[in-house]
Amino acid sequence: MKLLSTTNHGIVEWRWKKEKTEDAKEDRTSPFYKSLHYQWWIPKKSDFEIVTDLDRQTKQEVKDEIWEDLQNEINYIKNLYKLHKKNKKGGIK
């Protein structure tokens, strides 16, 4: 899956980290797997990596910028999850 973001340093490719198990099957605890299959997954900043070839300082600046851009979506998911839990507690399905 190719994820692109427009940053101050141009268009940058990034991805959710993948982790492989010994038998080469996808690890169900990897951020990549969770991003596709978990409804209420909240990512951490360490869960994604920059694919575009940049120097270390630029990569960190880009990562900070992408993380800041993701905050609206992350907060939306958090609020939706809180509403879901509240409705579930109140008996509304």
VOZA-935458 format. One record per residue (C-alpha): residue in three letters; chain; x, y, z. Coordinates in steps of 0.5 Angstrom, whole numbers, plus 500, padded with zeros to 3 digits. Layout:
BEGIN
+------+------+-----+-----+-----+
! code ! unit !   u !   v !   w !
+------+------+-----+-----+-----+
!  ALA !    A !   X !   Y !   Z !
...
+------+------+-----+-----+-----+
***
This chain:
BEGIN
+------+------+-----+-----+-----+
! code ! unit !   u !   v !   w !
+------+------+-----+-----+-----+
!  MET !    A ! 500 ! 500 ! 500 !
!  LYS !    A ! 503 ! 507 ! 498 !
!  LEU !    A ! 501 ! 513 ! 502 !
!  LEU !    A ! 504 ! 520 ! 500 !
!  SER !    A ! 504 ! 526 ! 504 !
!  THR !    A ! 505 ! 533 ! 502 !
!  THR !    A ! 510 ! 536 ! 506 !
!  ASN !    A ! 514 ! 543 ! 507 !
!  HIS !    A ! 520 ! 538 ! 504 !
!  GLY !    A ! 515 ! 536 ! 498 !
!  ILE !    A ! 511 ! 529 ! 497 !
!  VAL !    A ! 514 ! 524 ! 501 !
!  GLU !    A ! 512 ! 517 ! 501 !
!  TRP !    A ! 511 ! 513 ! 508 !
!  ARG !    A ! 508 ! 507 ! 511 !
!  TRP !    A ! 505 ! 503 ! 517 !
!  LYS !    A ! 511 ! 499 ! 520 !
!  LYS !    A ! 511 ! 491 ! 518 !
!  GLU !    A ! 513 ! 486 ! 522 !
!  LYS !    A ! 514 ! 479 ! 520 !
!  THR !    A ! 514 ! 472 ! 524 !
!  GLU !    A ! 519 ! 466 ! 523 !
!  ASP !    A ! 514 ! 463 ! 518 !
!  ALA !    A ! 514 ! 469 ! 514 !
!  LYS !    A ! 506 ! 470 ! 515 !
!  GLU !    A ! 504 ! 477 ! 517 !
!  ASP !    A ! 504 ! 479 ! 524 !
!  ARG !    A ! 497 ! 481 ! 527 !
!  THR !    A ! 500 ! 485 ! 532 !
!  SER !    A ! 504 ! 490 ! 526 !
!  PRO !    A ! 501 ! 497 ! 525 !
!  PHE !    A ! 500 ! 495 ! 518 !
!  TYR !    A ! 496 ! 489 ! 520 !
!  LYS !    A ! 492 ! 493 ! 525 !
!  SER !    A ! 491 ! 499 ! 520 !
!  LEU !    A ! 487 ! 495 ! 516 !
!  HIS !    A ! 483 ! 490 ! 520 !
!  TYR !    A ! 482 ! 494 ! 527 !
!  GLN !    A ! 476 ! 498 ! 527 !
!  TRP !    A ! 479 ! 502 ! 534 !
!  TRP !    A ! 486 ! 502 ! 533 !
!  ILE !    A ! 490 ! 508 ! 535 !
!  PRO !    A ! 497 ! 509 ! 532 !
!  LYS !    A ! 503 ! 511 ! 536 !
!  LYS !    A ! 508 ! 516 ! 532 !
!  SER !    A ! 513 ! 510 ! 532 !
!  ASP !    A ! 508 ! 506 ! 528 !
!  PHE !    A ! 510 ! 509 ! 521 !
!  GLU !    A ! 516 ! 510 ! 518 !
!  ILE !    A ! 518 ! 514 ! 512 !
!  VAL !    A ! 520 ! 511 ! 505 !
!  THR !    A ! 523 ! 517 ! 501 !
!  ASP !    A ! 530 ! 517 ! 502 !
!  LEU !    A ! 532 ! 523 ! 506 !
!  ASP !    A ! 537 ! 525 ! 511 !
!  ARG !    A ! 536 ! 524 ! 518 !
!  GLN !    A ! 534 ! 531 ! 520 !
!  THR !    A ! 529 ! 532 ! 515 !
!  LYS !    A ! 526 ! 525 ! 516 !
!  GLN !    A ! 525 ! 527 ! 523 !
!  GLU !    A ! 522 ! 534 ! 521 !
!  VAL !    A ! 517 ! 530 ! 516 !
!  LYS !    A ! 515 ! 525 ! 521 !
!  ASP !    A ! 513 ! 530 ! 526 !
!  GLU !    A ! 509 ! 534 ! 520 !
!  ILE !    A ! 506 ! 528 ! 518 !
!  TRP !    A ! 504 ! 526 ! 525 !
!  GLU !    A ! 501 ! 533 ! 526 !
!  ASP !    A ! 497 ! 532 ! 520 !
!  LEU !    A ! 494 ! 525 ! 523 !
!  GLN !    A ! 492 ! 528 ! 529 !
!  ASN !    A ! 485 ! 530 ! 527 !
!  GLU !    A ! 484 ! 523 ! 524 !
!  ILE !    A ! 486 ! 520 ! 530 !
!  ASN !    A ! 482 ! 525 ! 535 !
!  TYR !    A ! 476 ! 523 ! 531 !
!  ILE !    A ! 477 ! 516 ! 532 !
!  LYS !    A ! 478 ! 517 ! 539 !
!  ASN !    A ! 472 ! 521 ! 540 !
!  LEU !    A ! 468 ! 516 ! 536 !
!  TYR !    A ! 470 ! 510 ! 540 !
!  LYS !    A ! 468 ! 514 ! 546 !
!  LEU !    A ! 461 ! 515 ! 543 !
!  HIS !    A ! 461 ! 508 ! 542 !
!  LYS !    A ! 463 ! 506 ! 549 !
!  LYS !    A ! 458 ! 511 ! 552 !
!  ASN !    A ! 452 ! 508 ! 547 !
!  LYS !    A ! 454 ! 501 ! 549 !
!  LYS !    A ! 454 ! 502 ! 556 !
!  GLY !    A ! 447 ! 506 ! 556 !
!  GLY !    A ! 444 ! 500 ! 552 !
!  ILE !    A ! 444 ! 503 ! 545 !
!  LYS !    A ! 447 ! 499 ! 540 !
+------+------+-----+-----+-----+
***
